[in-house]
Amino acid sequence: MKLLSVIVPCYNEEENIRDFYDELFRNTSFFEEKEIEVEVIYVDDGSTDKTVQEIRKLHGEDARVHLLSFSRNFGKEAAIYAGLQKSRGDLVVMMDADLQDPPSLLPEMCGYIEQGYDSVATRRVTRKGEPPVRSFFARMFYRLMNKISKTEIVDGARDYRLMTRQVVDAILAMTEYNRFTKGIFGWVGYETKWLEYENIERKKGETKWSFWKLFVYSLEGITAFSTVPLTIAAVLGALFCVLAFGIIVFTIVRTLIFGDPTSGWPSLVCIIMMVSGVQLFCLGIVGQYLSKTYMEVKNRPIYLVKEDF
């Protein structure tokens, strides 16, 4: 029999733990028909509510339920990586605990794996329920990423993805500390089938992703899979050097002709302020890449485990 590992990253999801379990095993006939055994790996990302207690209760009722609990909050990317490391399945699927990733798609996803695909990924075709501003910036991010990066990132892509063991092993081989899973999926390649579905709002609780967290996450993706910002900084530096040289020539010529070198100082101040702003902007870009390098060379563990069963 094949083993299917279901990885469920959790952060303060006590209300959804049992609901997710019930929904996953609502239709067990499919697993029996395909001779698939299931293990559910809840990865607790340092929750401060009763998430761990709820998972312990489920483990007492069903030995197929496992827990990997972090010593503190390390982020969803670390939780995904930890879940992949703990998984033993021939097939591995990642799903959110809030039921925005419908388990009802699993039979269709397994069917595509049987047809020869290496992974089956999902994407939302609508963003119903999201604030319009957040949806707008999300679409702009995907457009920008696909223009400045060679790694394809599909608009609306979810982390809900079924993979073969070969794909999982390829992802685990990428051990960088600063992780952007959506980009990693695209970078490793393999033949992927995309499934589209309407956006489903979370069943209970509130999202843990604020606008600011999503913005920081987008910067993580840009710096992880593109060096174009560094090129932009270099081009801006070259352009402003040419502009500065032109202004120097203009000032000298104007002084020789009109003999009034002090006129126009307000515009000069504006130019200095603008150039200084561009310099700080470029320095910030370089600083982002430098900070990522700094974190990588420290070689710290991606996560620390508090409890594992």
C-alpha positions in Angstrom: 0.0 0.0 0.0 1.1 3.6 -0.7 1.5 6.0 2.2 0.1 9.5 1.9 1.7 12.1 4.3 -0.6 15.1 5.0 1.4 18.1 6.3 -0.6 20.7 8.2 1.2 23.8 9.4 -0.6 25.3 12.4 -0.3 28.6 14.3 -3.1 29.2 16.9 -5.6 27.0 15.1 -7.2 25.2 18.0 -10.7 25.8 16.6 -9.8 24.1 13.3 -7.7 21.1 14.3 -10.6 18.6 14.7 -12.7 20.1 11.9 -9.8 19.6 9.5 -9.3 16.0 10.7 -13.1 15.3 10.3 -13.2 16.8 6.8 -10.1 14.9 5.7 -11.5 11.5 6.7 -15.1 12.3 5.7 -14.8 10.1 2.7 -12.4 7.2 3.5 -13.7 5.0 0.6 -11.3 6.7 -1.8 -8.3 5.8 0.3 -9.5 2.2 0.7 -10.2 1.9 -3.0 -6.7 3.2 -4.0 -5.1 1.2 -1.2 -3.6 4.4 0.4 -2.6 4.6 4.0 -2.7 8.1 5.5 -0.6 9.9 8.1 -1.4 13.4 9.3 1.5 15.5 10.5 0.4 18.6 12.3 3.4 21.1 12.6 2.7 23.5 15.4 4.6 26.7 14.8 4.9 27.9 18.4 1.1 28.4 19.0 0.1 30.2 22.2 -3.4 28.8 22.4 -4.6 25.1 22.8 -3.5 23.9 19.4 -1.1 21.4 20.8 -3.6 20.0 23.3 -6.1 19.5 20.5 -3.6 17.6 18.5 -2.6 15.4 21.5 -6.3 14.5 21.9 -6.5 13.4 18.2 -3.3 11.4 18.6 -4.9 9.5 21.5 -7.9 8.6 19.3 -6.0 7.9 16.1 -2.4 6.8 15.9 -2.2 8.1 12.3 -2.1 11.7 13.8 1.4 13.0 14.5 2.7 16.2 16.1 5.9 18.2 15.5 5.9 21.2 17.8 8.5 24.0 17.6 10.1 25.7 20.6 8.8 29.0 19.4 7.3 30.6 16.3 9.7 30.1 13.3 7.2 30.9 10.6 5.2 28.9 8.1 8.2 28.3 5.8 10.1 26.5 8.6 6.9 24.5 9.4 6.6 23.4 5.8 10.2 22.3 5.7 9.9 20.5 9.0 6.8 18.7 7.8 8.5 17.5 4.6 11.5 16.2 6.7 9.2 14.3 9.0 7.0 12.8 6.2 7.5 9.2 5.2 5.0 8.9 2.5 5.3 7.9 -1.2 3.0 10.9 -1.8 3.1 14.1 0.3 0.5 16.9 0.4 0.6 20.2 2.2 -2.7 21.7 3.4 -3.7 24.6 5.7 -5.6 23.8 8.8 -8.3 26.5 8.2 -10.0 24.4 5.4 -9.2 26.9 2.7 -7.6 24.0 1.0 -10.5 21.6 0.3 -9.7 17.9 1.0 -12.4 17.0 -1.6 -9.8 17.7 -4.3 -7.5 14.9 -3.2 -9.0 12.2 -5.3 -8.6 14.3 -8.5 -5.1 15.2 -7.5 -4.1 11.6 -6.9 -5.6 10.7 -10.3 -3.2 13.1 -12.0 -0.3 11.6 -10.2 -1.4 8.2 -11.5 -1.3 9.7 -15.0 2.4 10.5 -14.6 2.6 14.0 -13.2 5.2 14.6 -10.6 3.1 17.1 -8.6 -0.4 18.6 -8.6 -0.6 22.2 -7.5 -3.7 24.4 -6.8 -4.4 28.0 -7.5 -7.3 30.3 -6.7 -9.1 31.9 -9.7 -10.8 34.4 -7.4 -9.9 36.3 -4.2 -13.4 36.6 -2.9 -13.4 37.7 0.8 -10.0 39.5 0.6 -9.7 43.3 1.0 -9.4 44.9 -2.5 -6.1 46.6 -1.6 -4.5 43.3 -0.5 -5.7 41.6 -3.7 -4.4 44.4 -5.9 -0.9 44.2 -4.4 -0.9 40.4 -4.5 -1.5 40.5 -8.3 1.1 43.2 -8.7 3.6 41.0 -6.8 3.1 38.0 -9.1 3.4 40.2 -12.2 6.6 41.7 -10.9 8.1 38.4 -9.9 7.5 36.8 -13.3 9.2 39.8 -15.0 12.3 39.9 -12.9 12.8 36.3 -12.1 13.5 33.2 -14.3 11.5 31.1 -11.8 7.8 30.9 -12.7 5.4 31.7 -9.9 1.8 31.3 -10.8 -0.7 34.0 -9.7 -3.0 32.8 -7.0 -0.9 29.7 -6.3 -1.6 28.0 -2.9 0.8 25.9 -0.8 -1.8 23.1 -1.3 0.2 20.7 -3.4 0.5 16.9 -3.8 4.0 15.7 -4.6 5.8 12.5 -5.3 8.7 11.5 -3.0 11.2 12.5 -5.7 9.9 16.1 -5.7 9.9 16.2 -1.9 13.5 15.0 -1.8 14.5 17.7 -4.3 12.9 20.4 -2.1 14.6 19.1 1.0 17.9 19.3 -0.8 17.5 23.1 -0.8 18.6 23.9 2.7 18.7 27.7 2.7 17.7 29.5 5.8 15.7 32.2 4.0 13.0 30.2 2.4 10.3 31.1 -0.2 8.5 27.9 -0.9 6.4 29.2 -3.9 9.7 30.0 -5.6 11.3 26.7 -4.6 8.5 24.8 -6.1 9.1 26.5 -9.4 12.8 26.3 -9.2 13.0 22.5 -8.7 10.8 22.0 -11.8 9.2 18.6 -12.6 6.0 18.2 -14.4 3.2 19.9 -12.6 -0.6 19.9 -13.2 -2.4 23.0 -12.0 -6.0 22.7 -10.6 -8.1 25.9 -10.3 -10.8 26.4 -7.7 -12.9 29.3 -6.3 -11.5 30.9 -3.2 -12.8 29.4 0.1 -12.9 31.6 3.2 -11.5 30.1 6.4 -14.0 28.2 8.5 -13.1 29.6 11.9 -10.7 32.1 13.4 -8.8 34.9 11.7 -5.9 34.9 9.3 -2.4 35.3 10.8 -1.1 37.1 7.6 -1.3 40.9 8.0 -0.6 43.2 5.2 2.8 44.0 6.7 3.7 40.3 7.0 2.7 39.7 3.4 4.8 42.7 2.3 7.9 41.4 4.1 7.2 37.9 2.7 7.1 39.4 -0.8 10.5 41.0 -0.3 11.8 37.6 0.8 10.6 36.2 -2.5 12.2 38.9 -4.6 15.6 38.8 -3.0 15.6 34.9 -2.9 14.9 34.4 -6.6 16.0 37.6 -8.5 19.1 39.8 -8.6 17.4 42.4 -10.8 17.0 44.9 -7.9 20.8 45.0 -7.7 21.0 45.6 -11.4 18.5 48.4 -11.1 20.6 50.0 -8.3 23.7 49.8 -10.5 21.9 51.4 -13.5 20.5 54.2 -11.3 23.9 54.9 -10.0 25.3 55.2 -13.5 22.5 57.4 -14.7 22.9 59.8 -11.8 26.7 60.0 -12.4 26.0 61.0 -16.0 23.4 63.5 -14.8 25.8 65.0 -12.2 28.5 65.4 -14.8 26.0 67.2 -17.1 25.0 69.5 -14.3 28.7 70.3 -13.5 29.4 71.2 -17.2 26.2 73.3 -17.3 27.1 75.2 -14.1 30.7 76.0 -15.3 29.4 77.2 -18.7 26.7 79.3 -17.1 29.2 80.9 -14.7 31.6 81.8 -17.5 28.8 83.4 -19.5 26.7 85.1 -16.9 29.1 85.3 -13.9 26.4 84.4 -11.4 27.3 81.1 -9.8 25.0 81.4 -6.8 21.6 81.7 -8.6 19.4 78.6 -8.7 20.5 77.2 -5.3 17.0 76.0 -4.4 17.0 73.7 -7.4 20.5 72.6 -6.5 19.2 71.6 -3.0 16.4 69.7 -4.5 18.8 67.8 -6.8 21.0 67.0 -3.9 18.1 65.7 -1.8 16.8 63.6 -4.8 20.3 62.1 -5.4 20.7 61.3 -1.7 17.4 59.6 -1.7 18.3 57.4 -4.6 21.6 56.6 -3.0 19.9 55.5 0.2 17.4 53.5 -1.8 20.2 51.6 -3.6 22.0 51.1 -0.3 18.8 49.6 1.1 18.6 47.1 -1.8 22.2 46.1 -1.3 21.5 45.8 2.5 18.6 43.4 1.9 20.9 41.0 0.0 23.7 41.5 2.5 21.4 40.6 5.4 20.2 37.4 3.7 23.9 36.4 3.1 24.6 37.2 6.8 21.8 34.9 8.0 22.8 32.1 5.6 26.5 32.1 6.7 25.5 31.8 10.4 24.2 28.4 9.5 21.6 28.4 12.2 19.0 25.6 12.2 15.8 26.4 10.3 13.7 25.3 13.4 14.0 23.8 16.8 11.7 20.9 18.0 10.0 20.9 21.4 7.8 17.9 21.0 7.7 15.1 18.4 5.5 12.1 18.1 
